[in-house]
Amino acid sequence: MIRIQSTIDRNGVIRLLKADGHAGNQLAGQNPVCAGATVLLRTTAKWLEKEKDLEVSGENIFRGSFVL
């Protein structure tokens, strides 16, 4: 299961976007659901990075994790 946690402040600003886990029975690197989730999360991070008025930071602590 892929778990996604988000924290949004009172002004509607995303303060945390975190995902971890693995979907389905396939091996890591061979799962289309995980690949889709990864593409969406990384694309979101890249899109937010381009915004001049935003400060964006993140890390990949271990395989199957994403923190923005």
Backbone hydrogen bonds, N-H to C=O, Kabsch-Sander energy under -0.5 kcal/mol:
donor,donor_aa,acceptor,acceptor_aa,energy
3,R,1,M,-0.6
3,R,20,D,-3.2
5,Q,18,K,-3.2
7,T,16,L,-2.2
9,D,13,V,-2.6
12,G,9,D,-2.1
15,R,7,T,-3.4
16,L,7,T,-1.5
18,K,5,Q,-3.0
19,A,66,F,-2.8
20,D,3,R,-2.0
21,G,64,G,-1.3
22,H,1,M,-0.9
30,Q,27,L,-2.2
35,A,31,N,-2.3
36,G,32,P,-2.2
37,A,33,V,-2.4
38,T,34,C,-2.6
39,V,35,A,-2.4
40,L,36,G,-2.3
41,L,37,A,-2.4
42,R,38,T,-2.8
43,T,39,V,-2.4
44,T,40,L,-2.1
45,A,41,L,-2.2
46,K,42,R,-2.5
47,W,43,T,-2.6
48,L,44,T,-2.6
49,E,45,A,-2.1
50,K,46,K,-1.0
50,K,47,W,-0.5
51,E,48,L,-1.3
54,L,51,E,-1.3
56,V,54,L,-0.6
57,S,68,L,-0.5
59,E,67,V,-2.1
61,I,59,E,-0.6
65,S,62,F,-1.7
66,F,19,A,-2.2
67,V,59,E,-2.0
68,L,17,L,-2.7
